[in-house]
Each structure stands twice: as C-alpha cells, then as structure tokens.
Amino acid sequence: MKTGNGHVVDPGVQSLPSGASFEEASTAPSELGWADSYPAEEILKALPAAVYTTDADGRIAFFNEAAVSLLGVRSELGKADFWSSWRLYRPDGTPLPYDECPMALTLKQRLPVSGNETLAERPDGTRVAFVPYAAPLFDRTGAFVGAVNLLADIKERKATEQRGQEGETRFRSLFENVGAAVWEQDFSRVVDLLDKLRAEGLSDLRSYLEAHPEVLQEAITRVRILDVNPFAVELFEATRKEELLRSLSSVFLPETSAIFLEELVTIWEGGRRFGSDVALRTLSGRRIDVLFTITFDGARCERAYVTILDISKRKASERRFEAVDKIAKAIASNLDLDYIVQTVTDAATELTGAKFGAFFYNLTDPEGERYTLYTLSGVPREAFANFQLPRNTAIFDPTFHGLGVVRSGNIRVDPRYGKSAPYYGMPKGHLPVVSYLAVPVTSHSGEVHGGLFFGHDEPDVFTAEAEETVISIAAHAAIAIDNAQLFRAKEREVSERRQAERAAQQLAAIVESSEDAILSMDLNGVIASWNAGAERLYGYADEEVIGRPVTLLIPADRLGEELDILAQIRAGDRVDHFETVRRRKDGALIPVSLRISPIYDDAGLIIGASKIARDVSERKQAEQQKDLLIQEMAHRVKNLFTVSSSVVTLSARSAKSAEELASAVGARLASLARAHALTLPRLGGAEAAEGSATLKELLGTLLSPYAGDTDQGQRVTIQGDNLWVSRSAITGLALVVHEFATNAAKYGALSTDRGQLDIECIDHGQTLELVWTERGGPTVEETETEGFGTKLGKLTLEKQFRGEIIRIWKPEGLILRMIVPKDRLQQE
C-alpha cells in the first residue's frame, strides 16, 4: 500500500525498513525467497479473494479487482477513507457502526480482528455477505504503517444454507400434512448403550436382550422423541403433541418390546431401515394394530423417522377370518354337534368382546314357544340354573322368528324392554346386561334354529363389525345344525379369507409405495418438487416439470381453478378433497382428488403450496357403471309389468272361465320367465351345460308368451332357414329379440288381440338376415326418439355381433331387418 510519502508497503511483510516500497522490497534480500520474481502487489492483484489496504489514517492505499467485484466500488487511492466507501451491516440487518468494524478495530488496536460475518451494501443497493480478516502492517523498523483486510466471499455458503432451509421447510410441510402418523426420534443414547455392550465383548445382542429384559427396557427409555405430526396426535388420541413426546412406554404394549428388540438388532448389524406390523396402544388405552417403518439417519442414529399406518381394521378382519377358520376346522374334524356349537359360541363371544354369550335352540311345547339353553360361554352354566328359559317376548321375538338382528348400546332403554310379565325386565340375580346383541341362526331352508345372544355390563360395546362377524358365525352354526353343505361352506370361507389376505397385502403395498402424487410449487404456481407418484400419475419425469408452471397439468377450461387455489393458499387456507380433472403428458384427462396446503418459511410467511393428488378414475367409472345397471334394471322391471299386463289382457279375451284364464295366464307368464332368463348372462359356469340351440328354437322360446291364434290365423309365425346358435351368442341374441318383442307388446302388433308377427330367417351364406314384420296392430308412426331398451339392443347388436338393424316404418306395421355375420352367431 501507499504510505504517507507515496510509497507502497507490502502487506505480506510484517516489518519493512522505513520508506521501503513494494518495488524496493522485491529487489532486496527477502525471507519470501520468490519476492524478486513476484512483487507483492502483483500477487495481491492476482488473488481471487477481495483485498484492500489502508494507511495508518484509514485512507485506502490499495485494492484488487476482486474487491471491486465484491463491493462494487472503485475508491480513489490515498484520498477515500475505507468507512466512506460502503455501508456495513450485521447479519441480522442492523447497521454496523464503522468504529466497530474489524478494519477500524485493527487500525485502533493495531491487532488482527477477523471471523465475524458482515454485510456490505453496494452502490446499487444490493448487499453481499463476507467474513473480514483484518491485520495491522508494520515496516521493518516496527512502525505502524496501516492495515490490510481480506474479505472472504461467503455467497456460496449462504446459498447452501438457504437451500438447506428450504428443503427443511418442504420436509416439515410434508411431515405436518402427510396422511400417516410420523414420529421423529433420537436413538443416539441407545447407540451409546449398544457401544458399551459391544465394548464389553457382547456378540449376540438378540439372545442377550431376551435374557435381560431390564436392559431392553432401559433402551426404550433412552429413546428421545423429538416431534410427532398432527396425524400421530389424532391416531394416538392425544389432546396435544407434548403428551406423546414423553416416552415410548406410553404407547407400548407388553408384546411391543419384541419388535423394538428387532429394531435394536438392525442398528447393531449396521442396518438403517426396519419395518414390521405391531400392536400399540393409544393414550386412552385403546389397542391399535399398525404397520410401521423406521429409518435411521446420522452417524449415531440421532435422527430416526418412524412412519405408522393404522391397520386395525385389517387385523380385526384377519382375526375374524381366523375365528371362522377355527369354526370350519371344528366342523370338519368333529361331527359332535354339542362340541361344534360350543366352539361357535366361544369364538363369537371372544370376537365380540362380550362378557358372556349363549346359544338358545327353538323348542315348541303345548303351552307355546319355549327356548332351551344349548351352550354358554364366559360364565358357568350355573349362572342360568335358577331362571326360566327365555320366552317369546318383544326382545326375543325378532331373533327366534328370524326377523333380524337386535343390537343395542343399552337394552334397558330399548322401547321393547320391560313389556312382558312377570318380571317386566330382568329377574333378580340375572347377569347384568347393558350392551345386547342377538343374531338369529337360520338354515338354508329358512328354518330358524334359534339364536346367538351376547351381553356386557357396559354400554356401547358391540360394534357394527361385531354384528357382521356374528352374522357370519351364525350362518356356520346353521350349517353345523343342518349338517349340510359342510365342505362347500369350508371352501367358501377359506377362499374369502385368502382373498381378504391378498387384498390386505395389496393395500399395504400401495400405502408403502405412496401412489399419491405429491408436488410443491411457489406462489406463482411454478413447480418446485415432484415425487415418483406424480410421475406415475401425470406421466412427466421430474426434470420435465420442475421450474415449469403447474398449469401444464390443467385443462384450459379449468385454469380458473388454480387462481382460486392460489388465492386460498395466499390467505393461509387449506383445500381438502377438491375433485377436479387434470391432463397427463399424453393429453389424456384424469379425474383427481386434490389436497393443497400452504408452505411456510422460517419467518412464518407463506412461500408456496404442497399438493397431494389422488387418481379417482376407477370410482368415477364405477359410478357410471352403477347408473347404467340401475337404468337397465328399471327398464326391465317396467317392461315386465307392461308385458305381464298385456298377457293378462290378451288371455282374458279368449278365456271362457276363471280356471281357463288362470291356466292361460300362468302358462304365458312361465313362458315369459323362460324367455327373460335367456336374456341374462350366465355367471360362474352355472347353467352353462345347456349348449347351443337352433335359431328357430330360440325364437320360439322367446316369443312363446305371445303365441296363440287370431281371426286371421296364428299370432306368431317363424319361417325360413334354420341354423344353430352358439352358447356364447344366445344371451346377446335373446336380449335383442326380447327388446323387439317387448316393444311390439307395448306399442306394436302384439299389443292387440288381432295383431300378428311374421319372422323370416334368411341364410345369405356369410350373413343371416332376420325379417321381423308386424301387422294388424295400431297405426305406426315413425319416431326419431330411441328408448333405453332400443339403445341397449342396438348397442348389443353392433358391439357383440357387428351387425345392423334397419327399420321400415309402414302404417300397417313396423318392419325390422336385422343382419348379422353368421360367424359371430356360431363362434364359441
């Protein structure tokens, strides 16, 4: 730097002769060795770090280009004071007085000052962060001549810290909003314990902990719970999260320790991830079955994340199936009815959570209905020894007559309770019953054998699931009493159990792999993150969408939705279960259910939103299919009533007596039933052995309800070529002809007693033509309107048979020409 006499002092040299310049220092003997080749000033200029020097009075004597680039100021050497060249601030944004900055302290104290993060405001108003390293300069006589300041740019470090903070913010948003219970735990003290055991020479941790349960309990207490998300608070029935942060012991059951032992073995063996299903308890004491995954992070497992999914319903279902399986095995292995029914009663009592259960068998005596005790569970038989057998009271009547299930949270307030003499309620000494559940046991023949009864002295014990379980068990009890269809029942139950297990496994796999699409975006709707579920749902890889607007996924007619969503997010509101339509990469539209939540930064400001999207295509399709089936059912029922009425009317005109009318109507309705049965699809192979039929046989069966004579001759005639129709084509063809006949009976020739129908079958070699000619009915007028049945028949003919229908509207009667490829009619 330049001194007061205009010379430059090498800041890399602590002491130089008075008046020595950089140039003089570079030509004199020097401890640097290379000073004669590389003048100090040139070295400072070449440094990538910002450097400037001042004289003893604080006037800037030297700066390099890195300093200009960093601070945005090119000061006038020897005139500008360092404190007037830029404004300084502390990291929190408050102004830093110049007399407190490192350079001022160095000039004042003549000691090095460094290491404090500082902000400098550039002339354009932007601020840069750096760490100053100020040091005093002395010449070779020891005289203080100024100071040098190296400014370390920490822009990259700050950017890294910012990215880390943003990542943490996104993580916290997902942590708080994910649809599963998430626990954040610290296992470092557990690792300390394991290290101690290893240092003592322990090699088999599992065997050691099984033999020393007190050490396992100590490990449980060493786990520190750092945080839980709102879903966990709700799942474990806490009023606030602090209740869950105390200890794992508050949610552990005795059997939970065995699974925790396996977690410790995972850590012991160097594993970083463990998962299993386990039983836990809520803070209210309720048992829940969960599927959990724990991931260990950090050198000493100081951060562990546990994801917990409630599978209590699945486990309850499994237990019900196990009980049903137990019943099935009892029936298969023992034909002693007493043993079988006792097994049924015991299993049902256990599954429902009843204090006691009983099975009563119907027995009618000369005095009226009485019921004898068959089996009892939960209490000794002597508990009923001093009481009369149950009678046909208002409470028992629905069960013993098979009228339905009776389930009450408090039977004593039931309007049917206490209506019968002599006790008008429960006799003295009777088992205390508050919660009550009774299910009739009815055989396949409709006979009511008796009922299964369950009681508890507390209210609201029996749930809808318990009711369904007992209904299923009652069906098995009926089978046991009938001693019929035993093997078929067993196979059905085993099949249902396997299907449920597969469904449960599939559900667990879906949850574990998180099929939901999850993305985050800023307040301008620009996508910031994108998970694998989003890629599967929308078809875009993350590199294709990150940085692009979320409107990429929104159809043009729904862009307004995103504006509303962003407005709600800016207001701090969440959007739950919003159903809409989104566009995939391939252009296809998919219905989705959205859940959108705001993302906050450390200052509590909303900086974006997280979106969770679920594909609801299957549900929408199911709703459409349901609507179609309801329409078809309504159409068929309406047609059957109309045609039945027509059959009665036509039969009445020709009948000579009531007996003849009843016989004719019965025969025609039976024919109508057979014709209608042909229009129904065969399920599961049932009735599939009928094989093929000829065309004329099929037409004759379908039109038999309308057969008879008129003044002009036969009411229905079928002429022409005959050919066989395959089994797979019968239902579709029958449906089309049935629709023709129904319309004719409602509006055409078959709606009057003088109307006639002629059908001619013409074999054209490659195709079959069916000519349907009506005459003698009401005057026909052409209409463009198509009813549901007409549309259904047309759809069946075109889709299944690739045929066509030609309608010819003539006043005297409608003519239909149906043309169908023969190979479609005869293909198995």
Salt bridges, closest charged atoms under 4 A:
GLU41 OE2 - LYS45 NZ 3.76
GLU42 OE2 - LYS45 NZ 3.99
ASP55 OD2 - ARG59 NE 3.28
ASP57 OD2 - ARG59 NH2 3.19
GLU65 OE2 - ARG74 NH1 2.94
GLU76 OE2 - LYS79 NZ 3.24
GLU100 OE1 - ARG90 NH2 2.94
GLU117 OE1 - ARG157 NH2 3.22
GLU117 OE2 - LYS158 NZ 3.11
GLU121 OE2 - ARG87 NH1 3.99
GLU121 OE1 - ARG127 NE 3.39
ASP124 OD1 - ARG122 NE 3.85
GLU161 OE2 - ARG157 NE 3.56
GLU161 OE1 - LYS158 NZ 3.86
GLU184 OE1 - ARG172 NH1 3.09
GLU184 OE2 - ARG303 NH2 2.95
ASP186 OD2 - ARG224 NH2 3.45
ASP192 OD1 - ARG300 NH2 2.68
ASP195 OD2 - ARG300 NH2 2.66
GLU218 OE2 - ARG222 NE 3.19
ASP227 OD2 - ARG172 NH2 2.31
ASP227 OD1 - LYS241 NZ 2.87
GLU237 OE2 - ARG286 NE 2.84
GLU242 OE1 - ARG240 NH1 3.58
GLU255 OE2 - ARG287 NH1 2.74
GLU262 OE1 - ARG206 NH2 2.83
ASP277 OD2 - LYS315 NZ 2.65
ASP289 OD1 - ARG287 NH2 3.51
ASP289 OD2 - ARG319 NH1 3.25
GLU318 OE2 - ARG314 NE 3.37
GLU318 OE1 - LYS315 NZ 3.53
ASP325 OD2 - LYS329 NZ 3.16
ASP325 OD2 - ARG497 NH1 3.09
GLU367 OE1 - ARG370 NH2 3.99
GLU369 OE2 - HIS401 NE2 3.29
ASP397 OD1 - HIS401 ND1 2.81
ASP414 OD1 - ARG416 NE 3.01
ASP457 OD2 - LYS355 NZ 3.09
ASP457 OD1 - HIS456 ND1 3.19
GLU467 OE1 - ARG407 NE 2.59
ASP482 OD1 - HIS449 NE2 2.96
GLU493 OE2 - HIS476 NE2 2.85
GLU512 OE2 - ARG273 NH2 2.90
GLU515 OE1 - ARG536 NE 3.03
ASP516 OD2 - ARG614 NH2 2.70
GLU544 OE2 - LYS585 NZ 2.60
GLU561 OE2 - ARG558 NH1 2.90
GLU561 OE1 - ARG582 NH1 3.17
GLU562 OE1 - LYS611 NZ 2.79
ASP576 OD1 - ARG574 NH2 3.72
ASP576 OD1 - ARG595 NE 3.45
GLU579 OE2 - ARG619 NH2 2.40
GLU579 OE1 - LYS620 NZ 3.18
ASP586 OD1 - ARG584 NE 3.57
GLU623 OE2 - ARG619 NE 3.55
GLU632 OE2 - ARG636 NE 3.03
GLU690 OE1 - ARG682 NH2 3.00
ASP711 OD2 - ARG754 NH1 3.32
GLU739 OE1 - HIS635 NE2 3.07
ASP753 OD2 - ARG653 NH1 3.75
ASP758 OD2 - ARG775 NH2 2.81
ASP763 OD2 - LYS822 NZ 3.02
GLU769 OE1 - HIS764 NE2 2.75
GLU769 OE2 - ARG817 NE 2.56
GLU786 OE2 - LYS794 NZ 3.85
